[in-house]
């Protein structure tokens, strides 16, 4: 299940992508529009800034802005930043692989085979979806 952090992050990124002009968007504006608790949103946007997806500007006209065009922001990157590994079990993760303690042979494991299919299909969707697709830009 998608965490609230990721759901709110996607909603916030979509809101920022839809804004016209180059002015940074204030946290309070996003929070009010998308019905997201402001303190929680601030921590999510900070995570996205630290990852390089967002930039920020301080001061009276400060806020957050996209560092790339929406067409360049792939959902694989956003999901990994906010949610962590895309694979549902560590033994099929491409970036965070770990052998399962309870599995003597991955080659014969039915769970492994199923989760590889789930991972590959999920990655296909995320790789082929950008912020532009979500925001209509």
C-alpha positions as CSV (number, residue, x, y, z in Angstrom):
1,X,0.0,0.0,0.0
2,X,1.2,3.5,-0.8
3,X,2.3,5.5,2.2
4,X,0.7,8.9,3.0
5,X,4.1,10.4,2.6
6,X,4.3,9.2,-1.0
7,X,0.6,10.0,-1.8
8,X,1.1,13.6,-0.4
9,X,4.4,13.9,-2.2
10,X,2.9,13.0,-5.6
11,X,0.0,15.4,-5.0
12,X,2.4,18.2,-4.0
13,X,4.7,17.6,-7.0
14,X,1.6,17.6,-9.3
15,X,0.4,20.9,-7.9
16,X,3.8,22.5,-8.3
17,X,4.1,21.2,-11.9
18,X,0.7,22.7,-12.8
19,X,1.6,26.2,-11.5
20,X,2.2,28.8,-14.2
21,X,5.4,30.9,-14.2
22,X,8.7,30.5,-12.4
23,X,7.7,31.7,-9.0
24,X,8.4,29.2,-6.1
25,X,5.3,27.8,-4.5
26,X,4.7,28.2,-0.8
27,X,4.2,25.2,1.4
28,X,1.0,26.8,2.9
29,X,-0.5,27.2,-0.6
30,X,0.2,23.5,-1.5
31,X,-1.0,22.3,1.9
32,X,-4.3,24.2,1.7
33,X,-5.0,23.3,-1.9
34,X,-4.2,19.6,-1.5
35,X,-5.5,19.2,2.0
36,X,-2.1,18.0,3.4
37,X,-0.9,18.8,7.0
38,X,1.7,21.6,6.6
39,X,4.3,20.2,8.9
40,X,4.2,16.8,7.2
41,X,4.3,18.4,3.8
42,X,7.3,20.5,4.8
43,X,9.3,17.3,5.7
44,X,8.2,15.6,2.4
45,X,9.3,18.6,0.3
46,X,12.6,18.8,2.1
47,X,13.2,15.1,1.2
48,X,12.4,15.9,-2.4
49,X,14.7,18.9,-2.3
50,X,17.6,16.9,-0.8
51,X,17.1,14.3,-3.6
52,X,17.4,17.1,-6.3
53,X,13.8,16.8,-7.6
54,X,12.9,20.2,-6.0
55,X,14.7,23.4,-5.4
56,X,13.8,26.0,-2.8
57,X,14.1,29.7,-2.3
58,X,14.1,31.4,1.0
59,X,12.5,34.7,1.9
60,X,9.3,36.7,1.3
61,X,8.8,35.2,-2.2
62,X,10.3,31.9,-1.3
63,X,9.0,28.4,-1.7
64,X,9.6,25.2,-3.7
65,X,10.0,24.7,-7.5
66,X,10.9,21.9,-9.9
67,X,14.5,21.6,-10.8
68,X,13.6,19.9,-14.1
69,X,10.8,20.1,-16.6
70,X,7.9,17.8,-15.6
71,X,8.7,15.6,-18.6
72,X,12.1,14.8,-17.1
73,X,10.8,13.8,-13.6
74,X,10.3,10.0,-13.8
75,X,8.1,8.2,-11.3
76,X,10.8,5.7,-10.6
77,X,12.9,8.4,-9.1
78,X,10.1,9.9,-7.1
79,X,8.9,6.6,-5.8
80,X,12.4,5.5,-4.7
81,X,13.0,8.8,-2.9
82,X,9.6,8.8,-1.1
83,X,8.8,5.1,-0.7
84,X,12.1,3.3,-0.9
85,X,12.7,0.1,-2.9
86,X,10.1,-0.6,-5.6
87,X,10.3,-4.3,-5.1
88,X,8.0,-5.8,-2.5
89,X,10.6,-8.3,-1.2
90,X,14.3,-7.8,-0.9
91,X,15.3,-10.8,-3.0
92,X,14.0,-9.3,-6.2
93,X,15.2,-5.7,-5.6
94,X,17.5,-4.3,-8.3
95,X,19.0,-1.6,-6.1
96,X,18.5,-3.0,-2.5
97,X,19.0,-6.8,-3.0
98,X,19.1,-9.0,0.0
99,X,18.7,-12.8,0.2
100,X,15.7,-13.9,2.1
101,X,16.6,-15.7,5.4
102,X,13.8,-18.3,4.9
103,X,14.6,-19.2,1.3
104,X,17.2,-21.9,0.6
105,X,16.9,-21.6,-3.2
106,X,15.7,-18.5,-5.1
107,X,15.6,-20.4,-8.4
108,X,12.9,-22.7,-7.0
109,X,11.0,-20.1,-4.9
110,X,7.5,-19.4,-6.2
111,X,7.2,-16.1,-4.3
112,X,10.4,-14.9,-5.9
113,X,9.1,-15.7,-9.4
114,X,5.8,-13.9,-8.8
115,X,7.5,-10.9,-7.2
116,X,9.9,-10.6,-10.2
117,X,6.8,-10.2,-12.4
118,X,5.2,-7.7,-10.0
119,X,8.5,-5.7,-9.9
120,X,9.0,-5.7,-13.6
121,X,5.5,-4.6,-14.4
122,X,5.6,-1.9,-11.7
123,X,8.9,-0.6,-13.0
124,X,7.5,-0.5,-16.5
125,X,4.6,1.8,-15.4
126,X,6.9,4.0,-13.3
127,X,9.6,4.3,-16.0
128,X,7.0,5.3,-18.6
129,X,5.3,7.8,-16.4
130,X,6.5,11.3,-15.7
131,X,5.3,14.2,-13.7
132,X,4.0,15.7,-16.9
133,X,1.7,12.7,-17.3
134,X,0.2,13.3,-13.8
135,X,0.0,17.1,-14.1
136,X,-1.3,17.2,-17.7
137,X,1.7,19.5,-18.7
